Amino acid sequence: MFLIRLWHYLKGYVIIIVSGFGAEKFVNICTKRQILIWDMERLDSNRIQMKISMRGFKSARTAARKSRCRVRIKAKKGLPWLLGRYRKRRGFLAGIIAFAILIYFMTSIILSIEITVNTKAETKKLVEQMNGLGIYRGVSKRFIDPKRLADTLMINNQELS
Amino acid sequence: MIRKKTPPASKKKKESRTVREKLARILEIPEEIVSDHPKITSIGRKEVFVENYKGIIEFSNEIIRINSNYGIIAITGKNMKIREITSEGIIIYGDIDNIDYVV
């Protein structure tokens, strides 16, 4: 059920109120034309509320005319409507993309190197060794093999464990 | 008004239907697939699923009347909603009291 609702949300739908005597006829015409209708409920003696797919709603106009009912839109739901609202705001979209790229880029490089050892001299020695192995600030994480790095460092320094 | 719309069953159509049913019986195909009789599935008292229908005649929270090749199916209950309606079937949800054939 959740998946179906998600699918409807992604495709976009309209909540409409159909009023008039031929409301049932309207539904029949819609189903004959393979338009999906769901969550139908009667509000009072001549009004029916239902949900109809966005694509179906466009072709439901003629059905409404045929069955002589009035169709009123109560709400537009779904992702396509939401995107349509933000279509003119290019900067918003650019901001989202820039944010994603920035996050990806900043998490893929080394920003700082921290070493916890007893003496200052050892720290300096280790940093030099690591620089020799190709590890310094700003290098991409993609080119680092952590296992090999740990092995080489341990082989070169007997006091490390 | 609804009765007028259904054409009088011609002899030819009736004959073909019996042939179809006979064939289905020989080939052991479930009759519900071949025939155009309505198929009603109900799950507890909350949900009714009607397949092979022709159209809805009346819809309200207390009564839903569905037209089929067999006659009118009247489903009565309380707080009834149609959860989904396609050309294949209707899913009705609510506190259902009766499922009747109105001939």
Interface residues (C-beta under 8 A of the other chain):
Chain A: A23 E24 V27 N28 T31 K32 Q34 L36 I37 W38 D39 M40 E41 R42 I48 M50
Chain B: G55 I56 I57 E58 F59 S60 N61 K81 I82 R83 E84 I85 T86 S87
